[in-house]
Amino acid sequence: MLLKELAAAASPLNEQQVHKLTQVAAELSATQLAWVSGYFYGISQQAQGVPLAAASAAVQPSGKLTILYASQTGNAKGVAETLKAQADAAGVAAELFNVADYKVKQLKKETHVLIVTSTNGEGEPPDDAIEFHKQLKTGKVGKLEGLHYGILALGDSSYEFFCQTGKDFDDYLAKAGATRLLERIDCDVDYEGAAEGWSKSALGLLKDALQVEAANQALPAVATQGVASLYTKKHPFAAELVTNQKITGRDSDKDIRHIEISLEGSGLTYQPGDALGVWFSNDEALVDALLAQVGVAADAKVKVDDELLSIREALIHHYELTQGYAGFVQAYAELSGAKKLQKLVEDKAALREYCAGHQILDIVREKKTKLTAEQLQGALRRLTPRLYSIASAQAEVEEEVHLTVGVVRYDNKGEPRAGGASSFLADRLAEGGQVRVFVEHNDNFRLPADDNTPVIMVGPGTGIAPFRAFMQEREARDAEGKNWLFFGNPHFTQDFLYQLEWQRYVKSGLLSRISLAFSRDQADKVYVQHKLRQQGAEVYAWLEQGAHFYVCGDANKMAKDVHEALIELVAEHGNKSREQAEEYVDALRSAKRYQRDVY
């Protein structure tokens, strides 16, 4: 039940109390909500004459669970927080830690640990798990015969090293002598159902292992009402699109939009560095073309989440059509017998490259095959929201949120193709229309707490988005720390995003330095990594002064090139060997002075 519905229900709360409770709940995480629910439960016991100590004792299980998470964008953290709330509700005593804040040697003192982890880039651990991963890999933790563990791995099957960090943790813990409480599950991008099932199984086993008393089962209704009241990925806010403005020039090869969305009435809050999750609907013309290609009637009925829908409606709102993925290629290869697809399935590298440039309609056109509605639905994966780095600070825009959206457009054999969410925002959603959104908090991409700390920002293309938020926030806080922006795009005249704003920041002195790399404005292509090397001595001097170094944008090439440039400039200007420079950069990461938001 949502809090806004409580006043209309049989509730002891009046309307004013509901309003206050809604405001407070909107600012709390799932873990905080679970704690608050327990706190209020204790107070209610006191009011009924039960001593607080006795009430507390009644809900103490006979063992302890530790939940660890390693999260790059926030998904693993969200799953872990929900798991913690569910454990509290079931009476399983649990502690929650980011692995960055947890000493590996502490594992020797644990009896039961559940780990929720994502994988970053090409099989790398998330930034907050680099040190934890390294120490487990090198075996520094020693023997862990008394430890029972479970691992939930989140990933994307379109990458070669799918869920690799979860696999690594499982391997390292097993080699250290720890015992699996339950088998590891590797989740794809539509992870919610699998994660929910794994969590339920894990807690069921733990309730037996930790001998939780039956009296604790009275808590679930108290703990879960608060969690359901938030606007989240599962319960998004229907927001209004206020502004859709193209901010690249008429002759630009890129179509980049400045998007403004109203959050009025939602109670949603965000910080610079967070992302906005956007749910979208597929293009109806694309859906109709797909149905015609596989010979499925638009009004054929299918079941989606226990609801009976037409296959057309299901495809518009619930299934992924604008991204190719290995699972669909394999399923359609089996259904159609297409030799080209069957060959692709056997070559993972070729399959990844193929999926990157082909949507579902393109794949089914490899061999015309008539399908049933159930066969088509069964081959597809569920639609997932897109995450966009937030380009505004609430200190500046209040109940709005701004995005910088690069609209995905390309041709496939002469036919136009467009990205699902980006074309929805740019082409199919009119100003004044509604879009379902939620805030995805990202604690791995935060401004320094000390406003005197220097900041270096590397954000080519739409990677500029969070740094616009950074500058708005630092201006609102009268932060005195120096700020240096590295920005790149093809052409100065066509692609200098938010040019007037950056010029104003330079003029006011808020932006101490700006280094621009417009790659196509001269014979030799110049990118942000080249500018970093050119300014290497001063970049290193800033780092020695305590500067935080941020990178946002393309993970496949730009972020890797910038990382390499950073290591090289540290080696050159710090008089270090390659190995020493890598250790220096790793230390920056561990201290959260080198943070990345890459995609």
C-alpha positions as CSV (number, residue, x, y, z in Angstrom):
1,M,0.0,0.0,0.0
2,L,1.4,3.4,-0.9
3,L,1.5,6.1,1.8
4,K,-0.7,8.4,-0.2
5,E,-3.4,5.8,-0.2
6,L,-3.3,5.4,3.6
7,A,-5.5,8.4,4.4
8,A,-8.3,6.8,2.3
9,A,-7.9,3.4,3.9
10,A,-8.9,2.2,7.4
11,S,-5.9,3.9,9.0
12,P,-5.3,5.7,12.4
13,L,-3.3,8.4,10.6
14,N,-4.9,11.7,9.6
15,E,-4.1,13.4,6.3
16,Q,-1.4,15.8,7.8
17,Q,0.4,12.8,9.4
18,V,0.3,10.9,6.1
19,H,1.8,13.9,4.3
20,K,4.7,14.2,6.9
21,L,5.3,10.5,6.7
22,T,5.5,10.6,2.9
23,Q,8.1,13.4,3.0
24,V,10.3,11.6,5.5
25,A,10.0,8.2,3.7
26,A,11.0,9.7,0.4
27,E,14.4,10.6,1.8
28,L,15.3,7.2,3.3
29,S,16.9,4.2,1.8
30,A,15.4,0.7,2.1
31,T,17.9,-0.1,4.9
32,Q,17.0,3.1,6.8
33,L,13.3,2.4,6.4
34,A,13.7,-1.1,7.8
35,W,15.6,0.4,10.8
36,V,13.0,3.0,11.4
37,S,10.2,0.4,11.3
38,G,12.0,-1.5,14.0
39,Y,12.5,1.6,16.0
40,F,8.8,2.5,15.9
41,Y,7.9,-1.1,16.7
42,G,10.0,-0.8,19.9
43,I,8.2,2.4,20.8
44,S,4.8,0.8,20.3
45,Q,5.8,-2.0,22.6
46,Q,6.8,0.5,25.3
47,A,3.4,2.2,24.9
48,Q,1.7,-1.1,25.5
49,G,3.7,-1.6,28.7
50,V,6.4,-3.9,27.3
51,P,9.9,-2.8,28.5
52,L,12.1,-1.7,25.5
53,A,14.8,-4.2,26.6
54,A,12.3,-7.0,26.5
55,A,10.9,-6.0,23.1
56,S,14.4,-5.9,21.7
57,A,15.3,-9.3,23.2
58,A,12.2,-10.7,21.6
59,V,13.4,-10.0,18.1
60,Q,17.1,-11.1,18.4
61,P,18.0,-14.2,16.4
62,S,20.6,-16.6,17.7
63,G,23.1,-15.8,14.9
64,K,24.2,-13.1,12.5
65,L,24.2,-12.6,8.7
66,T,26.5,-10.1,6.9
67,I,25.4,-8.8,3.6
68,L,28.1,-7.3,1.3
69,Y,27.6,-5.5,-2.0
70,A,29.9,-4.3,-4.8
71,S,28.0,-1.9,-7.1
72,Q,29.0,0.3,-10.0
73,T,25.7,2.0,-10.9
74,G,23.6,1.1,-7.9
75,N,21.7,-2.0,-9.0
76,A,23.7,-4.4,-6.7
77,K,23.4,-1.9,-3.8
78,G,19.6,-1.7,-4.3
79,V,19.3,-5.5,-4.3
80,A,21.4,-5.7,-1.1
81,E,19.4,-3.1,0.6
82,T,16.2,-4.9,-0.2
83,L,17.7,-8.1,1.0
84,K,18.7,-6.4,4.3
85,A,15.2,-5.1,4.8
86,Q,13.7,-8.6,4.1
87,A,16.2,-10.1,6.6
88,D,15.2,-7.6,9.2
89,A,11.5,-8.3,8.5
90,A,12.1,-12.0,8.9
91,G,13.9,-11.6,12.2
92,V,17.3,-12.5,10.7
93,A,19.9,-10.3,12.4
94,A,21.9,-8.8,9.5
95,E,24.5,-6.1,8.9
96,L,25.0,-4.4,5.5
97,F,28.4,-3.2,4.1
98,N,29.8,-1.9,0.9
99,V,32.9,-4.0,0.3
100,A,34.9,-0.8,0.1
101,D,34.1,-0.3,3.8
102,Y,34.7,-3.9,4.8
103,K,38.1,-5.5,5.8
104,V,38.6,-8.8,4.1
105,K,40.2,-10.3,7.2
106,Q,36.8,-9.8,8.9
107,L,35.6,-12.8,6.9
108,K,37.4,-15.0,9.3
109,K,35.0,-13.9,12.1
110,E,31.9,-14.4,10.0
111,T,29.6,-17.5,9.9
112,H,27.2,-16.5,7.1
113,V,27.8,-14.0,4.3
114,L,25.7,-13.1,1.3
115,I,27.4,-11.1,-1.5
116,V,25.6,-9.2,-4.2
117,T,28.0,-7.9,-6.9
118,S,27.9,-6.4,-10.4
119,T,30.7,-6.7,-12.9
120,N,32.3,-3.6,-14.5
121,G,33.5,-3.3,-18.1
122,E,35.2,-6.4,-19.5
123,G,35.1,-8.6,-16.5
124,E,36.5,-6.1,-14.0
125,P,35.2,-5.7,-10.4
126,P,33.3,-2.5,-9.6
127,D,35.5,0.4,-8.5
128,D,34.4,0.0,-4.9
129,A,35.5,-3.7,-5.0
130,I,38.9,-3.4,-6.5
131,E,40.9,-3.8,-3.2
132,F,38.5,-6.5,-1.9
133,H,38.8,-8.5,-5.1
134,K,42.6,-8.2,-5.1
135,Q,43.0,-9.4,-1.5
136,L,40.7,-12.4,-2.1
137,K,42.5,-13.2,-5.3
138,T,45.9,-13.2,-3.7
139,G,44.7,-15.4,-0.8
140,K,45.6,-12.8,1.9
141,V,42.4,-13.7,3.8
142,G,43.7,-17.2,4.6
143,K,41.5,-20.2,5.4
144,L,37.7,-19.7,5.8
145,E,36.5,-23.2,6.7
146,G,33.9,-21.8,9.1
147,L,32.2,-19.5,6.6
148,H,29.0,-20.2,4.7
149,Y,28.3,-17.9,1.8
150,G,26.1,-17.2,-1.1
151,I,26.7,-15.0,-4.2
152,L,24.2,-13.2,-6.4
153,A,26.0,-11.9,-9.5
154,L,24.6,-9.1,-11.7
155,G,25.7,-8.6,-15.3
156,D,25.0,-8.2,-19.0
157,S,25.2,-11.3,-21.2
158,S,26.1,-9.2,-24.2
159,Y,29.6,-8.9,-22.6
160,E,32.1,-11.7,-23.0
161,F,32.9,-11.9,-19.3
162,F,29.4,-12.1,-18.1
163,C,29.1,-11.8,-14.3
164,Q,32.8,-12.4,-14.0
165,T,33.2,-10.7,-10.6
166,G,30.6,-12.9,-9.0
167,K,32.3,-16.0,-10.5
168,D,35.6,-14.7,-9.2
169,F,34.3,-14.2,-5.6
170,D,32.7,-17.7,-5.7
171,D,36.0,-19.3,-6.8
172,Y,38.2,-17.4,-4.3
173,L,35.9,-18.2,-1.4
174,A,35.6,-21.8,-2.3
175,K,39.4,-22.1,-2.6
176,A,39.7,-20.6,0.9
177,G,37.6,-23.4,2.2
178,A,34.3,-21.6,2.6
179,T,31.1,-23.6,2.1
180,R,28.3,-22.5,-0.3
181,L,25.0,-21.9,1.4
182,L,23.4,-22.1,-2.0
183,E,24.5,-22.0,-5.6
184,R,25.5,-18.8,-7.2
185,I,23.0,-17.2,-9.6
186,D,24.2,-15.2,-12.6
187,C,21.6,-12.5,-13.5
188,D,21.2,-10.7,-16.8
189,V,20.0,-7.1,-17.2
190,D,16.4,-8.1,-16.3
191,Y,17.6,-9.4,-12.9
192,E,14.7,-8.6,-10.6
193,G,12.8,-11.9,-10.8
194,A,16.0,-14.0,-10.4
195,A,17.3,-11.8,-7.6
196,E,14.0,-12.1,-5.7
197,G,13.9,-15.9,-6.0
198,W,17.6,-16.1,-4.8
199,S,16.9,-13.8,-1.9
200,K,13.9,-15.8,-0.8
201,S,15.9,-19.1,-1.0
202,A,18.8,-17.7,0.9
203,L,16.7,-16.3,3.7
204,G,14.8,-19.5,3.9
205,L,18.1,-21.4,4.5
206,L,19.4,-18.8,6.9
207,K,16.3,-18.9,9.1
208,D,17.0,-22.5,9.7
209,A,20.7,-22.1,10.0
210,L,20.5,-19.2,12.4
211,Q,17.5,-20.7,14.4
212,V,15.3,-17.7,14.1
213,E,12.5,-17.8,16.6
214,A,9.0,-18.1,15.4
215,A,8.0,-14.9,17.4
216,N,10.0,-12.9,14.9
217,Q,7.6,-13.6,12.1
218,A,5.3,-10.8,13.3
219,L,7.6,-8.2,11.8
220,P,7.2,-8.4,7.9
221,A,4.1,-6.2,7.6
222,V,5.7,-3.5,9.7
223,A,9.0,-3.5,7.7
224,T,7.7,-3.8,4.2
225,Q,5.0,-1.1,4.1
226,G,7.7,1.6,4.2
227,V,9.7,0.1,1.4
228,A,6.8,-0.1,-0.9
229,S,5.9,3.5,-0.4
230,L,9.0,4.8,-2.3
231,Y,9.1,5.7,-5.9
232,T,11.6,3.2,-7.2
233,K,12.5,1.2,-10.3
234,K,9.4,-1.1,-9.6
235,H,7.2,1.9,-8.6
236,P,8.3,4.8,-10.8
237,F,6.9,8.3,-10.7
238,A,4.8,9.6,-13.6
239,A,6.7,12.8,-14.3
240,E,6.0,15.6,-16.8
241,L,8.4,16.3,-19.7
242,V,8.9,20.0,-19.5
243,T,11.6,20.7,-22.1
244,N,13.0,18.8,-25.1
245,Q,15.7,21.0,-26.7
246,K,18.3,20.0,-29.3
247,I,21.6,21.4,-28.3
248,T,23.8,20.4,-31.2
249,G,24.0,22.4,-34.4
250,R,22.0,21.9,-37.6
251,D,25.0,20.4,-39.4
252,S,26.2,18.2,-36.5
253,D,26.4,14.4,-37.0
254,K,25.0,14.1,-33.4
255,D,21.5,14.7,-32.2
256,I,21.9,15.6,-28.5
257,R,18.9,16.8,-26.5
258,H,18.7,18.8,-23.2
259,I,15.8,17.3,-21.4
260,E,14.0,18.8,-18.4
261,I,11.6,16.8,-16.3
262,S,9.4,18.0,-13.4
263,L,9.5,16.0,-10.2
264,E,6.9,18.2,-8.5
265,G,4.9,16.2,-5.9
266,S,7.1,13.2,-6.0
267,G,9.3,13.9,-3.0
268,L,12.2,12.4,-5.0
269,T,15.6,13.8,-4.2
270,Y,19.0,13.3,-5.9
271,Q,22.6,14.3,-5.6
272,P,25.1,15.3,-8.3
273,G,26.5,12.0,-9.6
274,D,23.2,10.2,-9.4
275,A,21.3,8.8,-12.5
276,L,17.7,9.0,-13.5
277,G,16.1,5.8,-14.6
278,V,13.7,6.2,-17.5
279,W,11.0,3.7,-18.5
280,F,9.9,4.0,-22.1
281,S,7.5,2.5,-24.6
282,N,8.6,0.9,-27.9
283,D,7.7,2.6,-31.2
284,E,4.4,1.2,-32.3
285,A,5.6,1.1,-36.0
286,L,8.5,-1.1,-35.0
287,V,6.2,-3.5,-33.1
288,D,3.8,-3.8,-36.0
289,A,6.7,-4.5,-38.4
290,L,8.0,-7.2,-36.1
291,L,4.6,-8.9,-35.7
292,A,4.1,-8.9,-39.5
293,Q,7.6,-10.4,-40.1
294,V,6.9,-13.4,-37.8
295,G,3.2,-13.8,-38.7
296,V,1.8,-13.1,-35.3
297,A,-1.7,-11.5,-35.0
298,A,-1.6,-8.3,-33.1
299,D,-4.5,-9.3,-30.9
300,A,-3.1,-12.7,-29.9
301,K,-3.2,-13.0,-26.1
302,V,-0.2,-13.6,-23.8
303,K,0.2,-13.5,-20.1
304,V,2.5,-10.8,-18.6
305,D,2.9,-10.8,-14.8
306,D,-0.4,-12.6,-14.4
307,E,-2.2,-10.1,-16.7
308,L,-3.6,-11.1,-20.0
309,L,-2.6,-8.7,-22.8
310,S,-2.5,-8.6,-26.5
311,I,0.9,-9.4,-27.9
312,R,1.0,-6.0,-29.5
313,E,0.5,-4.2,-26.1
314,A,3.0,-6.5,-24.4
315,L,5.7,-5.7,-27.0
316,I,5.1,-2.0,-26.8
317,H,5.4,-1.8,-23.0
318,H,7.1,-4.9,-21.7
319,Y,9.8,-6.4,-24.0
320,E,13.2,-5.3,-25.3
321,L,13.1,-4.7,-29.1
322,T,15.8,-2.0,-29.8
323,Q,18.8,-3.9,-28.5
324,G,20.1,-7.2,-29.9
325,Y,21.2,-9.7,-27.3
326,A,22.7,-13.2,-27.4
327,G,19.8,-14.9,-25.8
328,F,17.4,-13.9,-28.6
329,V,19.8,-14.7,-31.3
330,Q,20.3,-18.2,-29.9
331,A,16.5,-18.7,-29.4
332,Y,15.6,-17.5,-32.9
333,A,18.5,-19.6,-34.4
334,E,16.8,-22.7,-32.9
335,L,13.3,-21.7,-33.9
336,S,14.2,-20.8,-37.5
337,G,17.2,-23.0,-38.2
338,A,19.0,-20.0,-39.7
339,K,22.5,-21.1,-40.4
340,K,24.0,-17.6,-40.2
341,L,22.6,-17.2,-36.6
342,Q,23.7,-20.7,-35.6
343,K,27.2,-19.9,-36.7
344,L,27.2,-16.6,-34.8
345,V,26.1,-18.4,-31.6
346,E,29.3,-20.4,-31.7
347,D,31.5,-17.3,-32.0
348,K,31.1,-15.1,-29.0
349,A,33.2,-12.2,-30.3
350,A,31.3,-12.1,-33.7
351,L,28.0,-12.5,-31.8
352,R,28.7,-9.4,-29.6
353,E,29.6,-7.3,-32.7
354,Y,26.4,-8.5,-34.5
355,C,24.1,-7.7,-31.6
356,A,25.6,-4.2,-31.3
357,G,24.3,-3.2,-34.7
358,H,21.1,-5.2,-35.0
359,Q,17.7,-4.8,-33.4
360,I,15.2,-7.7,-32.9
361,L,13.5,-6.9,-36.2
362,D,16.8,-7.2,-38.0
363,I,17.5,-10.5,-36.4
364,V,14.2,-12.1,-37.4
365,R,14.7,-10.9,-41.0
366,E,17.8,-13.2,-41.3
367,K,15.3,-16.0,-42.1
368,K,11.6,-15.6,-42.4
369,T,9.9,-18.0,-39.9
370,K,6.3,-18.0,-38.7
371,L,6.1,-18.0,-34.9
372,T,3.3,-18.2,-32.3
373,A,2.8,-15.4,-29.9
374,E,4.1,-17.6,-27.1
375,Q,7.3,-18.5,-29.0
376,L,8.0,-14.8,-29.7
377,Q,7.4,-13.8,-26.2
378,G,9.5,-16.6,-24.8
379,A,12.5,-15.6,-26.9
380,L,12.4,-12.0,-25.8
381,R,13.8,-10.5,-22.6
382,R,11.9,-8.0,-20.5
383,L,12.2,-4.3,-21.1
384,T,14.6,-2.6,-18.7
385,P,14.8,1.2,-18.0
386,R,17.7,3.3,-19.3
387,L,19.9,5.2,-16.8
388,Y,21.0,8.7,-17.7
389,S,23.5,10.7,-15.7
390,I,21.7,13.6,-14.1
391,A,22.8,17.0,-15.5
392,S,21.5,19.2,-12.8
393,A,21.8,20.0,-9.0
394,Q,18.6,20.4,-7.0
395,A,20.2,23.3,-5.3
396,E,19.8,25.0,-8.6
397,V,16.7,23.5,-10.3
398,E,14.7,22.4,-7.2
399,E,11.9,20.1,-8.3
400,E,13.3,19.4,-11.7
401,V,15.8,17.0,-13.1
402,H,17.8,17.7,-16.3
403,L,19.3,15.1,-18.7
404,T,21.7,15.3,-21.6
405,V,20.5,12.6,-24.0
406,G,22.4,11.5,-27.1
407,V,19.7,10.2,-29.5
408,V,20.8,6.8,-31.0
409,R,20.1,6.8,-34.7
410,Y,21.7,4.6,-37.4
411,D,20.9,2.8,-40.6
412,N,20.6,-1.0,-41.1
413,K,20.7,-1.9,-44.7
414,G,19.1,1.4,-45.6
415,E,16.4,1.3,-43.0
416,P,16.5,3.8,-40.1
417,R,16.9,2.5,-36.6
418,A,16.7,4.4,-33.3
419,G,17.4,3.8,-29.6
420,G,14.5,2.8,-27.4
421,A,14.6,5.4,-24.6
422,S,16.4,8.2,-26.5
423,S,14.0,8.2,-29.4
424,F,11.1,8.0,-27.0
425,L,12.2,11.1,-25.2
426,A,13.3,13.0,-28.4
427,D,10.6,11.9,-30.9
428,R,7.6,10.3,-29.4
429,L,7.0,12.1,-26.1
430,A,5.5,15.5,-26.4
431,E,6.3,18.3,-24.0
432,G,3.7,18.0,-21.3
433,G,3.5,14.3,-21.7
434,Q,4.3,11.8,-18.9
435,V,7.4,9.7,-18.5
436,R,7.9,7.1,-15.7
437,V,11.1,7.8,-13.8
438,F,13.1,6.9,-10.6
439,V,16.4,8.0,-9.1
440,E,19.3,5.6,-9.1
441,H,21.7,6.8,-6.4
442,N,25.4,6.4,-7.2
443,D,27.7,6.7,-4.2
444,N,30.7,5.8,-6.4
445,F,30.5,9.2,-8.2
446,R,30.4,12.0,-5.6
447,L,31.8,15.4,-5.2
448,P,34.4,15.6,-2.4
449,A,32.9,16.5,1.0
450,D,35.5,19.2,1.5
451,D,34.6,22.2,-0.8
452,N,38.2,23.3,-0.8
453,T,39.3,20.1,-2.7
454,P,40.3,20.6,-6.4
455,V,38.3,18.7,-9.0
456,I,39.4,17.4,-12.4
457,M,36.5,16.4,-14.7
458,V,36.9,14.4,-18.0
459,G,33.6,14.3,-19.9
460,P,33.5,14.2,-23.7
461,G,30.2,14.1,-25.5
462,T,27.2,13.4,-23.2
463,G,29.7,12.6,-20.5
464,I,29.5,16.3,-19.8
465,A,26.2,15.7,-18.0
466,P,27.2,15.1,-14.4
467,F,29.8,17.8,-14.5
468,R,27.1,20.4,-15.3
469,A,25.5,19.1,-12.0
470,F,28.9,19.3,-10.2
471,M,29.3,23.0,-11.2
472,Q,25.8,23.9,-10.2
473,E,26.3,22.3,-6.8
474,R,29.7,23.9,-6.2
475,E,28.4,27.3,-7.2
476,A,25.4,26.9,-4.8
477,R,27.8,25.8,-2.0
478,D,30.2,28.7,-2.7
479,A,32.9,26.0,-2.9
480,E,36.4,27.4,-3.2
481,G,38.1,24.4,-4.6
482,K,39.6,24.6,-8.1
483,N,37.7,23.0,-11.0
484,W,39.2,21.8,-14.3
485,L,37.1,20.5,-17.2
486,F,38.3,18.4,-20.1
487,F,35.6,18.2,-22.8
488,G,35.6,16.9,-26.3
489,N,33.3,16.4,-29.3
490,P,33.7,16.5,-33.1
491,H,33.3,20.3,-33.9
492,F,33.5,23.5,-31.9
493,T,30.7,25.3,-33.8
494,Q,28.3,22.4,-33.8
495,D,29.0,20.3,-30.7
496,F,30.1,22.5,-27.8
497,L,27.4,21.4,-25.3
498,Y,26.3,24.1,-22.9
499,Q,28.9,26.5,-24.3
500,L,27.4,29.6,-22.7
501,E,27.2,28.0,-19.3
502,W,30.8,27.0,-19.3
503,Q,31.9,30.4,-20.5
504,R,30.0,32.0,-17.6
505,Y,31.7,29.6,-15.2
506,V,35.1,30.6,-16.6
507,K,34.3,34.3,-16.4
508,S,33.1,34.0,-12.8
509,G,36.2,32.0,-11.8
510,L,34.3,28.9,-10.7
511,L,35.8,27.0,-13.6
512,S,39.5,27.5,-13.1
513,R,40.6,25.8,-16.3
514,I,38.9,24.3,-19.4
515,S,40.7,22.1,-21.9
516,L,38.8,21.4,-25.2
517,A,39.4,18.6,-27.7
518,F,37.3,19.1,-30.9
519,S,38.5,16.0,-32.8
520,R,37.5,17.0,-36.4
521,D,38.5,20.7,-36.4
522,Q,42.1,19.9,-37.6
523,A,43.9,17.4,-39.7
524,D,44.9,15.2,-36.8
525,K,42.2,13.9,-34.5
526,V,42.5,15.3,-30.9
527,Y,40.8,13.6,-28.0
528,V,40.6,14.3,-24.3
529,Q,43.3,11.8,-23.5
530,H,45.7,13.8,-25.7
531,K,44.9,17.0,-23.8
532,L,45.5,15.1,-20.5
533,R,49.0,14.1,-21.7
534,Q,49.7,17.7,-22.9
535,Q,48.8,19.1,-19.5
536,G,50.3,16.2,-17.7
537,A,52.6,18.1,-15.4
538,E,49.8,20.3,-14.1
539,V,47.3,17.5,-13.8
540,Y,49.9,15.6,-11.7
541,A,50.4,18.7,-9.6
542,W,46.7,19.0,-8.9
543,L,46.6,15.3,-7.9
544,E,49.5,15.9,-5.5
545,Q,47.4,18.7,-4.1
546,G,44.6,16.3,-3.3
547,A,42.5,16.7,-6.4
548,H,39.7,14.2,-7.2
549,F,39.7,12.9,-10.8
550,Y,36.4,12.0,-12.5
551,V,35.6,10.4,-15.8
552,C,32.2,10.1,-17.5
553,G,31.2,8.7,-20.9
554,D,32.0,5.8,-23.2
555,A,33.5,2.8,-21.4
556,N,34.6,0.8,-24.5
557,K,37.3,3.2,-25.7
558,M,37.4,6.7,-24.1
559,A,37.5,5.6,-20.5
560,K,40.3,3.0,-21.2
561,D,42.3,5.6,-23.2
562,V,41.9,8.2,-20.4
563,H,43.0,5.6,-17.8
564,E,46.1,4.8,-19.8
565,A,46.9,8.5,-20.2
566,L,46.5,9.0,-16.4
567,I,49.0,6.2,-15.6
568,E,51.4,7.5,-18.2
569,L,51.3,11.1,-16.9
570,V,51.7,9.9,-13.3
571,A,54.8,7.8,-14.4
572,E,56.3,10.7,-16.3
573,H,55.7,13.6,-14.0
574,G,56.0,11.7,-10.8
575,N,59.2,10.0,-11.8
576,K,57.7,6.6,-11.3
577,S,58.0,3.2,-12.9
578,R,54.9,1.8,-14.8
579,E,54.2,-0.5,-11.8
580,Q,54.5,2.4,-9.3
581,A,52.2,4.6,-11.4
582,E,49.6,1.8,-11.5
583,E,49.8,1.5,-7.7
584,Y,49.4,5.3,-7.4
585,V,46.3,5.3,-9.6
586,D,44.9,2.3,-7.7
587,A,45.5,4.2,-4.5
588,L,43.5,7.1,-5.9
589,R,40.6,4.7,-6.6
590,S,40.7,3.1,-3.2
591,A,40.6,6.6,-1.6
592,K,37.6,7.4,-3.9
593,R,39.7,10.2,-5.5
594,Y,39.4,8.5,-9.0
595,Q,35.8,7.9,-9.8
596,R,34.2,6.8,-13.1
597,D,30.6,6.8,-14.5
598,V,31.1,5.0,-17.7
599,Y,28.6,3.1,-20.0
